[in-house]
């Protein structure tokens, strides 16, 4: 079994992953990605945050549709409460 890990991922839109990197990722059985932000359509963040990262669910779906393996998303980071609880 092959597993690929990626951490601290952030993008407002679907990234253009190079064909060579995409090929390497798709050679794995699982692709585990830590998103450095939260999934929300909310634009207003907490007043005490200078930087807040968020992702639209539609962009995440487009991102994961690029992979032939099983992608696993996790949100384990210091930005998890940027838009409140």
Secondary structure, DSSP 4 states (H G I P E B T S, - for coil): --EEEEEEE--SS-----HHHHHHHHTSSEEEEEESSEE-S-----TT-S---EE-HHHHHHHHTT-SSEEEEE--STTTTTT--
